[in-house]
Structures are given as C-alpha cells and as structure tokens.
Amino acid sequence: MSTARISAATSGTSLSFPAYRCAHAGYEPAIRMSDLLPFRTMAYNNAWANHRLLTACLALTPDEFTARRTGFFPSLRATLNHILIIDHFYVDAMEGGTLGPDAWADQEPCQTVVALKEAQAAVDGRLLRIVQALDGTGLQRIVSVHRGTTIQRERMDRLLLHLFQHDIHHRGQAHAMLSGTSVSPPQLDEFFSAGEAPLRAGEFAELGWTEQKIWDA
C-alpha cells in the first residue's frame, strides 16, 4: 500500500491517507478514496449482486420460483419483483420523474426469471448512470419522491444509501429462500475483495466491466 499525502488547508500541516492498490485484480494505479467513490462502488456492487443472484435463479423450476416460502414476501418471485419495482420507484425519482406509487401498481410485473433478470439489469444500468454523473454538489441535491398524496424530499446521498440498504435486505431474504430449493445460494457477502477478483471475473466480463473501471470510477 502506498501513501497519498494531502495538505490540511486549515492548519498548513500535512496529513497522510492511504491510497489503494489492487494488484491481485490485475492493475496497479493508486486510488484515493473520494466522497463519490463509495457511492459509485456501491452501485456497481448492487448491480453485480443482482446479476449473480438472478443468474443462479435461472436454474429454478417454475414451481420453485413461485412456491410459497417464509419471508417478508411469500415467494422468490414476489421478493425479487419487489426489489425491481422499488428500484423503479426510487430511480425514477432520482432522474426527476414523478412515477410515484404507479411503480407498484403491478406487484409482480415479471412472471419469469428471464424477464426479471432483463428488467433488473435495465434499472441497475439507470442507477449506475445516475451515480456516475454525480459530483460533490450532486450528492447534496434534494430529490422529490412522489408518494401519491405527499412529496418526500431527501438528499441524494441519503436516498442512495437507503436504496442500497433496501436491496441488500431483500436480496438476503431471497438468498435464504434459495436454500430451500435445488439451487445453491451464491456468495453475496463480499464487497469486491481484491483477492477474490478471479472469482467474479467471468461475471464482470458478462457485464462489460473491469476492476479498474469500478475503482477508478
């Protein structure tokens, strides 16, 4: 690990902060953690986790996908569709839209895993584009979230963190539900560890990503 040095504007002293290298992932440039990088890497990790989970779900039988199970929502299909429609709700608001509760007018818009995987990838792509376009001022922007009779106003950074947490929560429930099927739940509990880069290289290739693209975001 190298050390990046910055000057403390207020005191005139020099502070040392770690700069991050990822040699195991196949590239060397040092990367300083910025205010934006955590949000961008979270958006990538969110999309990757959805991709990995839904790819595993492709092996489910139709009955396994719709079977009643224990969870906040009663089946894998219901749980995964819930992630999708709430992503539509918040991503639309971040884009300046007014979709509001119409996002869940149909609680299960995707009846198959194939359709769900395609729709989830599309909204994940929209979220990535939102986060990639942000600057420090954009993180502080107030987003109007239309909730039917009221409009909730939240700062962009808080809304992004809320959405990431929401998706993690419900993916965890879907992950547990998979344990009761013929499909083994995929690993979702690591955050792009450098040493595990080879284990996700195939998925990154499918998504058109590289380690450098994410960490230099």
Phi and psi in degrees as a GROMACS rama.xvg file:
@    title "Ramachandran Plot"
@    xaxis  label "Phi"
@    yaxis  label "Psi"
@TYPE xy
-90.3732  177.191  SER-2
-124.357  126.604  THR-3
-98.2663  134.169  ALA-4
-112.94  137.251  ARG-5
-128.705  156.001  ILE-6
-92.5984  137.209  SER-7
-81.5032  112.489  ALA-8
-61.7204  -32.1786  ALA-9
-82.59  -30.3356  THR-10
-109.909  -15.3745  SER-11
77.6792  2.74255  GLY-12
-88.5071  167.559  THR-13
-109.027  128.37  SER-14
-110.014  149.612  LEU-15
-109.34  129.913  SER-16
-126.977  147.058  PHE-17
-69.6036  141.395  PRO-18
-107.647  144.658  ALA-19
-103.65  132.886  TYR-20
-116.013  156.317  ARG-21
-138.398  59.1447  CYS-22
-60.5663  -35.9559  ALA-23
-63.4523  -26.3788  HIS-24
-86.1981  0.406102  ALA-25
98.2027  13.4836  GLY-26
-150.107  160.527  TYR-27
-114.472  -18.0623  GLU-28
-56.7624  138.439  PRO-29
-73.4853  142.023  ALA-30
-127.931  124.085  ILE-31
-91.5275  133.9  ARG-32
-70.4154  118.152  MET-33
-101.08  174.724  SER-34
-62.5238  -31.5069  ASP-35
-84.1254  -30.3117  LEU-36
-57.2837  -43.0744  LEU-37
-58.7469  -37.9095  PRO-38
-69.8051  -39.6269  PHE-39
-68.8862  -42.7397  ARG-40
-68.3735  -33.0943  THR-41
-64.32  -38.8449  MET-42
-65.3732  -40.0974  ALA-43
-65.5529  -44.3425  TYR-44
-63.8479  -37.7474  ASN-45
-61.4324  -46.2927  ASN-46
-66.1173  -40.5099  ALA-47
-64.5756  -43.6186  TRP-48
-62.295  -40.7782  ALA-49
-62.9216  -42.6967  ASN-50
-61.5684  -46.8045  HIS-51
-64.9453  -44.4551  ARG-52
-65.1278  -46.6311  LEU-53
-72.2011  -28.4022  LEU-54
-63.971  -42.2368  THR-55
-61.8941  -39.9509  ALA-56
-67.1654  -18.5621  CYS-57
-59.4588  -23.7053  LEU-58
-84.4124  -4.38019  ALA-59
-70.3677  147.804  LEU-60
-76.7659  159.241  THR-61
-55.7984  -38.4839  PRO-62
-66.626  -39.0572  ASP-63
-65.0845  -36.6168  GLU-64
-66.6961  -33.7559  PHE-65
-104.84  -7.22878  THR-66
-59.0859  144.542  ALA-67
-69.4746  132.165  ARG-68
-139.913  167.167  ARG-69
-82.6736  125.499  THR-70
173.544  177.06  GLY-71
-61.6932  -36.8143  PHE-72
-112.882  151.957  PHE-73
-81.8131  0.1852  PRO-74
-156.971  167.858  SER-75
-62.3116  -41.8386  LEU-76
-62.0159  -43.397  ARG-77
-66.3668  -41.1414  ALA-78
-65.9772  -47.8913  THR-79
-70.048  -33.6029  LEU-80
-67.4776  -32.6012  ASN-81
-63.7048  -42.7656  HIS-82
-56.3343  -45.4804  ILE-83
-61.6899  -50.2233  LEU-84
-70.7035  -32.4034  ILE-85
-73.5255  -33.7814  ILE-86
-60.8847  -43.1917  ASP-87
-58.324  -42.9456  HIS-88
-59.6898  -52.4415  PHE-89
-77.0983  -38.9078  TYR-90
-64.3539  -40.3821  VAL-91
-58.713  -43.3776  ASP-92
-63.3108  -41.6985  ALA-93
-64.6599  -27.8232  MET-94
-82.0193  -4.23905  GLU-95
93.8653  10.4235  GLY-96
-82.2358  175.599  GLY-97
-128.604  32.0096  THR-98
-56.1908  -47.3947  LEU-99
57.6979  -146.479  GLY-100
-61.2367  -13.5131  PRO-101
-59.5337  -18.8138  ASP-102
-60.3622  -31.5645  ALA-103
-114.604  25.6054  TRP-104
-59.4274  -35.9665  ALA-105
-111.942  111.558  ASP-106
-69.3855  -25.4675  GLN-107
-134.149  73.8444  GLU-108
-67.6755  -23.3609  PRO-109
-109.026  120.257  CYS-110
-91.893  -13.514  GLN-111
-127.523  160.221  THR-112
-65.8122  -37.6812  VAL-113
-58.9627  -48.274  VAL-114
-65.204  -39.4233  ALA-115
-65.9787  -41.7361  LEU-116
-63.5272  -41.0763  LYS-117
-66.3243  -44.3469  GLU-118
-67.6102  -38.8677  ALA-119
-67.4291  -40.2284  GLN-120
-61.2322  -37.4735  ALA-121
-65.7367  -46.0305  ALA-122
-72.9658  -31.427  VAL-123
-62.3815  -39.0344  ASP-124
-63.819  -39.0994  GLY-125
-63.5981  -42.0276  ARG-126
-64.7537  -40.828  LEU-127
-60.3464  -41.9799  LEU-128
-65.6593  -36.1376  ARG-129
-61.8721  -48.6383  ILE-130
-70.1463  -37.8545  VAL-131
-64.3356  -28.1086  GLN-132
-84.9413  -7.5785  ALA-133
-74.0009  149.928  LEU-134
-124.293  -175.228  ASP-135
-58.0401  -37.3206  GLY-136
-67.3858  -37.2736  THR-137
-62.2475  -32.4429  GLY-138
-64.385  -26.7334  LEU-139
-92.0936  -4.4213  GLN-140
-62.5148  141.812  ARG-141
-86.6409  126.626  ILE-142
-102.572  131.696  VAL-143
-90.8927  117.226  SER-144
-105.463  108.737  VAL-145
-78.8265  120.733  HIS-146
-118.53  32.7461  ARG-147
89.012  -90.3018  GLY-148
-87.0634  -12.1069  THR-149
-135.828  162.366  THR-150
-119.524  117.176  ILE-151
-87.5944  134.465  GLN-152
-116.033  120.6  ARG-153
-131.832  148.331  GLU-154
-68.6831  145.438  ARG-155
-56.1526  -44.5715  MET-156
-62.7257  -40.6215  ASP-157
-67.191  -38.1676  ARG-158
-69.4151  -39.2026  LEU-159
-61.571  -46.9447  LEU-160
-62.689  -37.9534  LEU-161
-61.5299  -45.0276  HIS-162
-65.8409  -42.224  LEU-163
-60.0382  -44.2283  PHE-164
-63.4853  -41.1977  GLN-165
-58.638  -47.1059  HIS-166
-66.5147  -40.9256  ASP-167
-59.8453  -44.4179  ILE-168
-57.9939  -50.7845  HIS-169
-78.162  -29.7761  HIS-170
-61.8032  -37.6865  ARG-171
-60.8151  -39.9244  GLY-172
-66.3756  -41.9025  GLN-173
-64.1824  -38.5873  ALA-174
-59.8066  -44.6154  HIS-175
-65.7625  -39.2993  ALA-176
-61.3343  -36.3502  MET-177
-59.9049  -27.5349  LEU-178
-61.0363  -21.184  SER-179
-96.2758  16.5494  GLY-180
-120.622  -175.243  THR-181
-80.9423  -4.32393  SER-182
-103.257  128.25  VAL-183
-73.2488  133.194  SER-184
-64.4615  133.457  PRO-185
-77.6281  157.799  PRO-186
-69.2271  126.99  GLN-187
-129.94  7.84221  LEU-188
-100.654  19.7469  ASP-189
-122.612  149.352  GLU-190
-109.638  75.259  PHE-191
52.7027  44.9894  PHE-192
-57.6501  139.662  SER-193
-60.223  -41.8985  ALA-194
-67.6176  -16.7456  GLY-195
-104.623  10.8988  GLU-196
-54.7615  -40.7841  ALA-197
-61.7494  -25.8685  PRO-198
-74.403  -18.0981  LEU-199
-114.83  5.10671  ARG-200
-59.343  -40.3274  ALA-201
-64.0439  -41.0307  GLY-202
-68.0486  -39.4695  GLU-203
-62.458  -38.1614  PHE-204
-62.8048  -41.6366  ALA-205
-62.2406  -35.5407  GLU-206
-86.3002  -8.87195  LEU-207
76.2002  28.6059  GLY-208
-110.764  163.212  TRP-209
-132.104  161.854  THR-210
-59.5788  -41.3071  GLU-211
-65.329  -37.9797  GLN-212
-58.0827  -39.0278  LYS-213
-75.9775  -48.4388  ILE-214
-81.8271  -13.7011  TRP-215
-99.5644  12.3775  ASP-216
